C-alpha cells in the first residue's frame, strides 16, 4: 500500500514556508501540489511583481520544491473522465431555465449568499486526483493554516486522506512564515485567492489591479441579480463606497483549509 505525503500549496507565505519546513526535515513530504482554477491571473508578489499564478509557480514554487528534493505538480481538476475542467470564471451562469449554476459564494439580490462549491470542485478534487494518479492508497496532506486560522481546522471527509497542519502544531502565525521567507529571500504571493473571489475585503480589493477590476465588473454584469460584494451593487460602485469608508466589506475566510483566502 503506497502512502504519499503531500503539501497543499496555494503559494502564499504559509504554504511556501511548509516547503522550507519539509526540506529542513520537520515533517515528511514527497510532492507539492498546486491546484489551478484558471482564475488566478492577477497575483501580486511580495516583491511587487504581478503575474499569473502559473508564472509564479514556474519561477518560485517548482524550483523551491525541487531544491528541497520534492516533486512539484501544477494540476487542474478533471470531470471524472479525464477532461480538465474549464477555467472557473467560465462556468458561472444563470441557465436558460432560470436556475443558478454558480459555484462561488456570490451575493444575491435578496441579500443572501450562495453556497460555495468552487473549493471542493477545483482545489480538493484536483489534489486528490493527483494523489491517486501517483498511486496513493493513503495520503497525508499538509495544509498551510496558521494560528490565525485555527477555526478553519476540520477533519477530513474521506478515510484514505489525513489532514495535517504543521504550522498550527508548532503554534506559528502567518507573520512567522513571512519573516522566515523574507529572511531567506524567498518571494511569496501576498494573497492567493481567485481574481473574482467574493471573500475579498477592501484591503484585498485594493491589491487587485485596475484592469482586473474592470474585467470583473464586466463579468459580474453578466450574472444577473448576483454580485461580488455584499453591497449588492455593481463592483465599481461598491469599491468606490468602500474607498470612502461608506460600505466596508468584512473579511470572511473560506471555511475550507484547502482554499487559501
Beta strands, then each sheet from edge to edge (+ up, - down):
strand 1: 3-8
strand 2: 31-35
strand 3: 43-44
strand 4: 50-51
strand 5: 71-75
strand 6: 93-94
strand 7: 100-101
strand 8: 107-108
strand 9: 138-142
strand 10: 161-164
strand 11: 226-227
sheet 1: 5+ 2+ 1+ 9+ 10+
sheet 2: 3+ 4-
sheet 3: 6+ 7-
sheet 4: 8+ 11-
end
